[in-house]
Amino acid sequence: MRKTELTNYMLCNAVAEMAQELIDADLGDGVVKKRIGLAGRGKRGGARILVATNKGDRWFFVFGFEKNERANVADDELAALQDIAAQLLARDGWQLDEAIKDGSLQEICDDDKDQD
């Protein structure tokens, strides 16, 4: 997805849709898949994002790919992403704040920050 112009704004819009239960696939253990439209290709031929979530107030972008690059993730990749989801979702507010401060996580859907 290095060439894909996936913006913070697009990711935040995807989260807003998922918060309204517009999820394309629940892959289990806190991982969901969402299609994102790309210029000239729409959602069907666009990008796929995998998100670790509690389907409430926690949404972590963990992986993305273009539909023309691959059809889906392999079983072993999904297992690894589910492990990552469990670790992220187990963090408390203080741990998340520290991860943002040290740069290991980046917050993008914060109403007080620019979302371009």
Backbone as a printed PyTorch tensor [residue, N CA C, xyz], in Angstrom:
tensor([[[  0.8080,  -1.1970,   0.0000],
         [  0.0000,   0.0000,   0.0000],
         [  0.8480,   1.2570,   0.0000]],

        [[  2.0860,   1.1280,  -0.2800],
         [  2.9550,   2.3060,  -0.2730],
         [  2.5050,   3.3710,  -1.2620]],

        [[  1.9570,   2.9350,  -2.3990],
         [  1.5420,   3.8820,  -3.4220],
         [  0.1480,   4.4400,  -3.1730]],

        [[ -0.6120,   3.8020,  -2.3240],
         [ -1.9880,   4.1970,  -2.0790],
         [ -2.0490,   5.4880,  -1.2860]],

        [[ -2.9120,   6.3740,  -1.7220],
         [ -3.1020,   7.6470,  -1.0340],
         [ -4.2250,   7.5100,  -0.0050]],

        [[ -3.9760,   6.7290,   1.0120],
         [ -4.9380,   6.5510,   2.0900],
         [ -4.6670,   7.6220,   3.1340]],

        [[ -5.5720,   8.5420,   3.2740],
         [ -5.3550,   9.6720,   4.1740],
         [ -5.9520,   9.3970,   5.5550]],

        [[ -5.5180,  10.1790,   6.5230],
         [ -6.1110,  10.0910,   7.8570],
         [ -7.6150,  10.3420,   7.7760]],

        [[ -8.0060,  11.2790,   6.9480],
         [ -9.4210,  11.5950,   6.7700],
         [-10.1970,  10.3590,   6.3020]],

        [[ -9.6490,   9.6240,   5.3420],
         [-10.3030,   8.4200,   4.8380],
         [-10.4110,   7.3580,   5.9300]],

        [[ -9.3380,   7.1960,   6.7070],
         [ -9.3610,   6.2220,   7.7970],
         [-10.3850,   6.6170,   8.8600]],

        [[-10.4410,   7.8920,   9.1840],
         [-11.4110,   8.3630,  10.1840],
         [-12.8450,   8.1730,   9.6930]],

        [[-13.0820,   8.4230,   8.4160],
         [-14.4110,   8.1780,   7.8620],
         [-14.7710,   6.7000,   7.9240]],

        [[-13.7870,   5.8400,   7.6710],
         [-14.0290,   4.3980,   7.7560],
         [-14.4010,   4.0040,   9.1840]],

        [[-13.7200,   4.5780,  10.1580],
         [-14.0400,   4.3040,  11.5620],
         [-15.4620,   4.7790,  11.8750]],

        [[-15.8280,   5.9530,  11.3840],
         [-17.1810,   6.4660,  11.6170],
         [-18.2290,   5.5110,  11.0480]],

        [[-17.9580,   4.9680,   9.8660],
         [-18.8850,   3.9950,   9.2690],
         [-18.9340,   2.7150,  10.0940]],

        [[-17.7690,   2.2340,  10.5270],
         [-17.7380,   0.9980,  11.3120],
         [-18.4280,   1.1760,  12.6520]],

        [[-18.3270,   2.3560,  13.2360],
         [-18.9990,   2.6310,  14.5060],
         [-20.5190,   2.5630,  14.3400]],

        [[-20.9810,   2.7340,  13.0970],
         [-22.4060,   2.6070,  12.7850],
         [-22.7310,   1.1970,  12.2960]],

        [[-21.8270,   0.2530,  12.5900],
         [-21.9780,  -1.1670,  12.2610],
         [-21.8930,  -1.4560,  10.7650]],

        [[-21.2560,  -0.5720,   9.9990],
         [-21.0390,  -0.8030,   8.5740],
         [-19.6620,  -1.4350,   8.3800]],

        [[-19.5740,  -2.6900,   8.7940],
         [-18.3280,  -3.4560,   8.7380],
         [-18.4790,  -4.4830,   7.6300]],

        [[-17.4500,  -4.6240,   6.8010],
         [-17.5430,  -5.5660,   5.6880],
         [-17.3530,  -7.0100,   6.1270]],

        [[-16.5000,  -7.2400,   7.1110],
         [-16.3060,  -8.6080,   7.6120],
         [-15.7400,  -8.5650,   9.0160]],

        [[-16.3190,  -9.3850,   9.8900],
         [-15.7690,  -9.5760,  11.2280],
         [-14.8970, -10.8180,  11.1460]],

        [[-13.5860, -10.6380,  11.2860],
         [-12.6410, -11.7360,  11.1360],
         [-12.3630, -12.4450,  12.4560]],

        [[-13.0070, -12.0070,  13.5180],
         [-12.9040, -12.6660,  14.8130],
         [-11.8030, -12.1210,  15.6950]],

        [[-11.9640, -12.3340,  16.9830],
         [-10.9640, -11.9520,  17.9860],
         [-10.5400, -10.4920,  17.8800]],

        [[-11.5040,  -9.6140,  17.6430],
         [-11.2270,  -8.1810,  17.6510],
         [-10.7050,  -7.6060,  16.3530]],

        [[-10.7530,  -8.3570,  15.2640],
         [-10.2660,  -7.8570,  13.9710],
         [-11.4300,  -7.7970,  12.9830]],

        [[-11.5910,  -6.6310,  12.3580],
         [-12.6220,  -6.4520,  11.3360],
         [-11.9810,  -5.9220,  10.0500]],

        [[-12.6950,  -6.1340,   8.9450],
         [-12.2160,  -5.6610,   7.6420],
         [-13.2020,  -4.6500,   7.0860]],

        [[-12.6490,  -3.6010,   6.4830],
         [-13.4640,  -2.5420,   5.8760],
         [-12.8870,  -2.1920,   4.5150]],

        [[-13.7670,  -2.0400,   3.5360],
         [-13.3460,  -1.5710,   2.2100],
         [-13.3340,  -0.0500,   2.1950]],

        [[-12.3180,   0.4930,   1.5370],
         [-12.2140,   1.9420,   1.3740],
         [-12.0650,   2.2320,  -0.1110]],

        [[-12.8770,   3.1420,  -0.6000],
         [-12.8090,   3.5100,  -2.0090],
         [-11.5830,   4.3510,  -2.3210]],

        [[-11.0300,   4.1040,  -3.4720],
         [ -9.8990,   4.8840,  -3.9640],
         [-10.3330,   5.6170,  -5.2280]],

        [[ -9.7030,   6.7140,  -5.5040],
         [-10.0580,   7.5400,  -6.6600],
         [-10.1170,   6.7040,  -7.9340]],

        [[-11.2390,   6.7620,  -8.6040],
         [-11.4080,   6.0690,  -9.8750],
         [-11.6900,   4.5850,  -9.7560]],

        [[-11.6660,   4.0350,  -8.5410],
         [-11.8840,   2.5940,  -8.3810],
         [-13.0200,   2.2610,  -7.4230]],

        [[-13.4440,   3.2250,  -6.6290],
         [-14.5120,   2.9700,  -5.6700],
         [-14.0930,   1.9680,  -4.6060]],

        [[-15.0620,   1.5530,  -3.7900],
         [-14.7610,   0.6250,  -2.6970],
         [-14.4610,  -0.7850,  -3.2010]],

        [[-15.1740,  -1.1990,  -4.2290],
         [-15.0340,  -2.5730,  -4.7160],
         [-13.6140,  -2.8730,  -5.1920]],

        [[-12.9980,  -1.9390,  -5.8840],
         [-11.6510,  -2.1510,  -6.3940],
         [-10.5890,  -1.4030,  -5.6120]],

        [[-10.9490,  -0.8640,  -4.4760],
         [-10.0380,  -0.0260,  -3.7080],
         [ -9.1770,  -0.7810,  -2.7130]],

        [[ -9.0740,  -0.2100,  -1.5360],
         [ -8.2100,  -0.7590,  -0.4980],
         [ -9.0360,  -1.4820,   0.5560]],

        [[ -8.3680,  -2.3560,   1.2760],
         [ -8.9540,  -3.0470,   2.4150],
         [ -8.1330,  -2.6760,   3.6330]],

        [[ -8.8030,  -2.3670,   4.7270],
         [ -8.0790,  -2.1210,   5.9680],
         [ -8.5540,  -3.1400,   7.0000]],

        [[ -7.6260,  -3.5670,   7.8240],
         [ -7.9480,  -4.4320,   8.9470],
         [ -7.7530,  -3.6100,  10.2030]],

        [[ -8.7350,  -3.6670,  11.0660],
         [ -8.7850,  -2.8240,  12.2460],
         [ -8.9780,  -3.6890,  13.4780]],

        [[ -8.1940,  -3.4180,  14.5110],
         [ -8.4020,  -4.0410,  15.8170],
         [ -9.4020,  -3.1680,  16.5520]],

        [[-10.4620,  -3.7660,  17.0700],
         [-11.5050,  -2.9610,  17.6950],
         [-12.2770,  -3.7120,  18.7630]],

        [[-12.8010,  -2.9440,  19.6980],
         [-13.7710,  -3.4650,  20.6520],
         [-15.1860,  -3.0850,  20.2020]],

        [[-15.2840,  -2.4790,  19.0190],
         [-16.5300,  -1.9870,  18.4120],
         [-17.2080,  -0.9420,  19.2910]],

        [[-16.4170,  -0.2550,  20.0530],
         [-16.9270,   0.8110,  20.9080],
         [-16.0750,   2.0470,  20.7370]],

        [[-15.1160,   2.2190,  21.6370],
         [-14.2790,   3.4180,  21.6020],
         [-12.8410,   3.1410,  21.2070]],

        [[-12.5460,   1.9350,  20.7860],
         [-11.1750,   1.5880,  20.3940],
         [-11.1470,   1.0710,  18.9600]],

        [[-10.3770,   1.7620,  18.1060],
         [-10.2480,   1.4110,  16.6920],
         [ -8.7830,   1.6100,  16.3060]],

        [[ -8.0720,   0.5360,  16.0230],
         [ -6.6520,   0.6000,  15.6750],
         [ -6.4500,   0.0560,  14.2600]],

        [[ -5.9550,   0.8950,  13.3680],
         [ -5.5960,   0.4430,  12.0240],
         [ -4.3590,  -0.4410,  12.1680]],

        [[ -4.4450,  -1.7120,  11.7530],
         [ -3.3070,  -2.6210,  11.9190],
         [ -2.7220,  -3.1320,  10.6070]],

        [[ -3.4930,  -3.0840,   9.5140],
         [ -2.9690,  -3.5900,   8.2420],
         [ -3.8440,  -3.0950,   7.1120]],

        [[ -3.2530,  -2.9170,   5.9600],
         [ -4.0170,  -2.5040,   4.7910],
         [ -3.4130,  -3.0500,   3.5210]],

        [[ -4.2540,  -3.2230,   2.5260],
         [ -3.7740,  -3.6900,   1.2320],
         [ -4.7670,  -3.2870,   0.1550]],

        [[ -4.2620,  -3.1880,  -1.0650],
         [ -5.1310,  -2.9100,  -2.2060],
         [ -5.6840,  -4.2210,  -2.7240]],

        [[ -6.9100,  -4.1810,  -3.1740],
         [ -7.5720,  -5.3820,  -3.6910],
         [ -6.7910,  -5.9920,  -4.8490]],

        [[ -6.1570,  -5.1540,  -5.6650],
         [ -5.4110,  -5.6930,  -6.8100],
         [ -4.0560,  -6.2730,  -6.3970]],

        [[ -3.6350,  -6.0590,  -5.1480],
         [ -2.3710,  -6.6180,  -4.6590],
         [ -2.5420,  -8.0240,  -4.0970]],

        [[ -3.6800,  -8.2600,  -3.4380],
         [ -3.9350,  -9.5550,  -2.8110],
         [ -5.4190,  -9.6750,  -2.5240]],

        [[ -5.8980, -10.8940,  -2.4300],
         [ -7.3200, -11.1140,  -2.1880],
         [ -7.6730, -10.9600,  -0.7130]],

        [[ -6.7940, -11.4230,   0.1520],
         [ -7.0670, -11.3780,   1.5800],
         [ -5.7760, -11.6480,   2.3340]],

        [[ -5.8560, -11.8290,   3.6430],
         [ -4.6920, -12.1900,   4.4430],
         [ -4.6990, -13.6980,   4.6540]],

        [[ -3.5160, -14.2620,   4.7940],
         [ -3.3790, -15.6930,   5.0520],
         [ -3.7710, -15.9900,   6.4980]],

        [[ -4.0650, -17.2430,   6.7670],
         [ -4.4830, -17.6430,   8.1150],
         [ -3.4480, -17.2870,   9.1770]],

        [[ -2.1580, -17.4950,   8.8600],
         [ -1.1190, -17.1750,   9.8490],
         [ -1.0110, -15.6610,  10.0660]],

        [[ -1.2290, -14.8830,   9.0090],
         [ -1.2280, -13.4270,   9.1540],
         [ -2.4050, -12.9760,  10.0190]],

        [[ -3.5600, -13.5710,   9.7890],
         [ -4.7290, -13.2220,  10.5820],
         [ -4.5040, -13.5640,  12.0500]],

        [[ -3.9160, -14.7120,  12.3280],
         [ -3.6310, -15.0930,  13.7170],
         [ -2.7050, -14.0750,  14.3750]],

        [[ -1.6910, -13.6220,  13.6470],
         [ -0.7650, -12.6140,  14.1860],
         [ -1.5000, -11.2920,  14.4310]],

        [[ -2.3780, -10.8910,  13.5010],
         [ -3.1430,  -9.6550,  13.6740],
         [ -4.1150,  -9.7670,  14.8460]],

        [[ -4.6650, -10.9380,  15.0660],
         [ -5.5570, -11.1360,  16.2110],
         [ -4.7750, -11.0390,  17.5230]],

        [[ -3.5390, -11.5230,  17.5340],
         [ -2.6800, -11.3700,  18.7190],
         [ -2.3840,  -9.8920,  18.9760]],

        [[ -2.0700,  -9.1680,  17.9120],
         [ -1.8130,  -7.7240,  18.0350],
         [ -3.0620,  -7.0170,  18.5590]],

        [[ -4.2310,  -7.4040,  18.0220],
         [ -5.4900,  -6.7980,  18.4690],
         [ -5.6880,  -7.0180,  19.9650]],

        [[ -5.4410,  -8.2320,  20.4300],
         [ -5.6150,  -8.5310,  21.8520],
         [ -4.6970,  -7.6570,  22.7040]],

        [[ -3.4540,  -7.4800,  22.2500],
         [ -2.5040,  -6.6580,  22.9970],
         [ -2.9300,  -5.1830,  23.0140]],

        [[ -3.3500,  -4.6710,  21.8750],
         [ -3.7690,  -3.2710,  21.8060],
         [ -5.0200,  -3.0230,  22.6390]],

        [[ -5.9800,  -3.9120,  22.5360],
         [ -7.2500,  -3.7200,  23.2260],
         [ -7.1370,  -3.9130,  24.7340]],

        [[ -6.0760,  -4.5760,  25.1720],
         [ -5.8630,  -4.7840,  26.6090],
         [ -5.2200,  -3.5730,  27.2820]],

        [[ -4.6840,  -2.6500,  26.5040],
         [ -4.0210,  -1.4740,  27.0820],
         [ -5.0230,  -0.5270,  27.7180]],

        [[ -4.6060,   0.0450,  28.8320],
         [ -5.4560,   1.0540,  29.4680],
         [ -5.1260,   2.4280,  28.8960]],

        [[ -5.8790,   3.4340,  29.3100],
         [ -5.7060,   4.7900,  28.7850],
         [ -4.3050,   5.3280,  28.9660]],

        [[ -3.7180,   5.0910,  30.1280],
         [ -2.3650,   5.5690,  30.4000],
         [ -1.3650,   4.9270,  29.4400]],

        [[ -1.4810,   3.6160,  29.2280],
         [ -0.5700,   2.9200,  28.3140],
         [ -0.7180,   3.4350,  26.8850]],

        [[ -1.9280,   3.7310,  26.4810],
         [ -2.1370,   4.2840,  25.1390],
         [ -1.5260,   5.6710,  25.0210]],

        [[ -1.7300,   6.5050,  26.0490],
         [ -1.1360,   7.8420,  26.0440],
         [  0.3860,   7.7690,  25.9420]],

        [[  0.9920,   6.8550,  26.6800],
         [  2.4490,   6.6840,  26.6490],
         [  2.9170,   6.2200,  25.2610]],

        [[  2.1700,   5.2970,  24.6540],
         [  2.5270,   4.8160,  23.3170],
         [  2.4370,   5.9350,  22.2820]],

        [[  1.4760,   6.8240,  22.4470],
         [  1.3560,   7.9770,  21.5470],
         [  2.5340,   8.9220,  21.7670]],

        [[  2.8810,   9.1520,  23.0230],
         [  4.0100,  10.0370,  23.3380],
         [  5.3240,   9.5130,  22.7930]],

        [[  5.5420,   8.1840,  22.8950],
         [  6.8290,   7.6350,  22.4390],
         [  6.8360,   7.3200,  20.9420]],

        [[  5.6880,   7.5310,  20.2780],
         [  5.6320,   7.3610,  18.8280],
         [  5.3180,   5.9500,  18.3590]],

        [[  5.0960,   5.0140,  19.2690],
         [  4.7910,   3.6510,  18.8290],
         [  3.3480,   3.5160,  18.3450]],

        [[  2.4920,   4.4710,  18.7250],
         [  1.1390,   4.5780,  18.1870],
         [  0.9240,   6.0200,  17.7450]],

        [[  0.0810,   6.1880,  16.7420],
         [ -0.2620,   7.5280,  16.2820],
         [ -1.7680,   7.6700,  16.3220]],

        [[ -2.2450,   8.7220,  16.9650],
         [ -3.6740,   8.9930,  17.0220],
         [ -4.0400,   9.8650,  15.8260]],

        [[ -5.0720,   9.4220,  15.0850],
         [ -5.4420,  10.1960,  13.8990],
         [ -6.8600,  10.7300,  13.9450]],

        [[ -7.7360,  10.1370,  14.7040],
         [ -9.1310,  10.5720,  14.7500],
         [ -9.4020,  11.2720,  16.0700]],

        [[ -8.7430,  12.3720,  16.2640],
         [ -8.9070,  13.1730,  17.4670],
         [ -9.4990,  14.4990,  17.0190]],

        [[-10.6610,  14.8510,  17.5500],
         [-11.3440,  16.0810,  17.1360],
         [-10.4960,  17.3290,  17.3250]],

        [[ -9.4980,  17.2660,  18.2090],
         [ -8.6560,  18.4290,  18.4760],
         [ -7.4670,  18.5270,  17.5150]],

        [[ -7.3220,  17.5250,  16.6400],
         [ -6.1540,  17.5040,  15.7400],
         [ -6.6170,  17.5220,  14.2910]],

        [[ -5.7140,  17.9290,  13.4180],
         [ -5.9830,  17.9560,  11.9810],
         [ -6.0940,  16.5290,  11.4660]],

        [[ -7.0480,  16.2700,  10.5700],
         [ -7.2650,  14.9240,  10.0510],
         [ -7.0210,  14.8360,   8.5560]],

        [[ -6.0080,  15.4920,   8.0280],
         [ -5.7960,  15.3970,   6.5810],
         [ -4.9820,  14.2420,   6.2000]]])
